[in-house]
Amino acid sequence: MSDLKKYIAKRKKEDTDFALGYESGYENFKIGVLLRQSRKAVGLTQEQVAKKLQTGKSAISRIENHAEDIRLSTLEKYIKALGKKLHLEIV
Protein backbone atom coordinates (compact mmCIF):
# COMPACT_ATOMS: atom_id res chain seq x y z
CA MET A 1 0.00 0.00 0.00
CA SER A 2 1.36 3.43 -0.96
CA ASP A 3 2.00 6.17 1.59
CA LEU A 4 -0.91 8.14 0.14
CA LYS A 5 -3.31 5.22 0.50
CA LYS A 6 -2.11 4.66 4.09
CA TYR A 7 -2.65 8.33 4.88
CA ILE A 8 -6.16 8.31 3.39
CA ALA A 9 -7.09 5.14 5.29
CA LYS A 10 -5.80 6.64 8.54
CA ARG A 11 -7.67 9.93 7.98
CA LYS A 12 -10.90 8.07 7.21
CA LYS A 13 -10.62 6.19 10.53
CA GLU A 14 -9.82 9.31 12.53
CA ASP A 15 -12.05 11.91 10.86
CA THR A 16 -15.65 11.01 10.04
CA ASP A 17 -16.23 14.26 8.09
CA PHE A 18 -13.22 13.46 5.92
CA ALA A 19 -14.45 9.89 5.43
CA LEU A 20 -17.95 11.01 4.45
CA GLY A 21 -16.77 13.61 1.97
CA TYR A 22 -13.83 11.74 0.51
CA GLU A 23 -15.66 9.46 -1.92
CA SER A 24 -17.89 12.14 -3.40
CA GLY A 25 -14.98 14.57 -3.62
CA TYR A 26 -12.87 11.98 -5.37
CA GLU A 27 -15.64 11.19 -7.86
CA ASN A 28 -16.01 14.89 -8.69
CA PHE A 29 -12.26 15.18 -9.16
CA LYS A 30 -12.30 12.23 -11.56
CA ILE A 31 -15.07 13.81 -13.64
CA GLY A 32 -13.00 16.95 -14.12
CA VAL A 33 -9.93 14.92 -15.04
CA LEU A 34 -11.92 12.88 -17.58
CA LEU A 35 -13.27 16.06 -19.17
CA ARG A 36 -9.81 17.61 -19.42
CA GLN A 37 -8.29 14.41 -20.83
CA SER A 38 -11.10 14.11 -23.38
CA ARG A 39 -10.65 17.71 -24.48
CA LYS A 40 -6.91 17.28 -24.90
CA ALA A 41 -7.36 13.95 -26.71
CA VAL A 42 -9.38 15.64 -29.44
CA GLY A 43 -6.82 18.44 -29.64
CA LEU A 44 -8.92 21.34 -28.36
CA THR A 45 -7.90 24.12 -26.00
CA GLN A 46 -10.14 25.50 -23.29
CA GLU A 47 -10.56 28.61 -25.42
CA GLN A 48 -11.74 26.57 -28.41
CA VAL A 49 -14.29 24.68 -26.30
CA ALA A 50 -15.44 27.96 -24.75
CA LYS A 51 -16.01 29.43 -28.22
CA LYS A 52 -18.10 26.40 -29.24
CA LEU A 53 -20.17 26.78 -26.08
CA GLN A 54 -20.38 30.56 -26.43
CA THR A 55 -18.84 31.14 -23.03
CA GLY A 56 -15.53 32.20 -21.56
CA LYS A 57 -12.37 30.19 -20.99
CA SER A 58 -12.81 30.69 -17.23
CA ALA A 59 -16.14 28.80 -17.40
CA ILE A 60 -14.41 25.83 -19.05
CA SER A 61 -11.67 25.94 -16.42
CA ARG A 62 -14.32 25.87 -13.66
CA ILE A 63 -16.02 22.89 -15.30
CA GLU A 64 -12.74 20.96 -15.48
CA ASN A 65 -11.52 21.94 -12.01
CA HIS A 66 -14.76 22.03 -10.01
CA ALA A 67 -17.02 19.44 -11.60
CA GLU A 68 -18.93 18.82 -8.38
CA ASP A 69 -21.72 21.22 -9.34
CA ILE A 70 -21.91 20.56 -13.07
CA ARG A 71 -25.42 20.24 -14.45
CA LEU A 72 -26.18 17.32 -16.71
CA SER A 73 -27.23 19.69 -19.49
CA THR A 74 -23.87 21.51 -19.23
CA LEU A 75 -22.00 18.22 -19.26
CA GLU A 76 -23.88 17.15 -22.40
CA LYS A 77 -23.05 20.43 -24.16
CA TYR A 78 -19.39 20.16 -23.17
CA ILE A 79 -19.15 16.58 -24.46
CA LYS A 80 -20.96 17.49 -27.69
CA ALA A 81 -18.48 20.34 -28.25
CA LEU A 82 -15.76 17.68 -28.22
CA GLY A 83 -17.60 15.71 -30.89
CA LYS A 84 -18.34 12.95 -28.40
CA LYS A 85 -21.44 11.37 -26.90
CA LEU A 86 -22.23 11.12 -23.22
CA HIS A 87 -22.98 7.65 -21.91
CA LEU A 88 -24.25 7.30 -18.34
CA GLU A 89 -24.48 4.00 -16.58
CA ILE A 90 -26.16 3.12 -13.31
CA VAL A 91 -24.75 0.00 -11.72
C-alpha positions, 0 to 999 in steps of 0.5 A: 500500500502506498503512503498516500493510501495509508494516509487516506485510510488513517484519515478516514478512521480518525475523521468522520467528516473526511471519510464522508466527503472523501468518496464524493470529492474523489468522484467529482475530481475524476469527472473533471480529469476525464473532461480535461483528458477528453478535451486534450485527446481531441486536440482542443484548447479550453478557449476553443471549447469555450467558443463552441459553447459561447462562453468564456475560458474561465467557465471551461476551467471551472467545469474541469476543475470544479465538476462537483456542481456541473449540471447534466445539461452543461455536461452534455453540451461540453461533451458534444463540443468535443464531438463525443457522446455522453454515456451514463451507466447506473450500476 
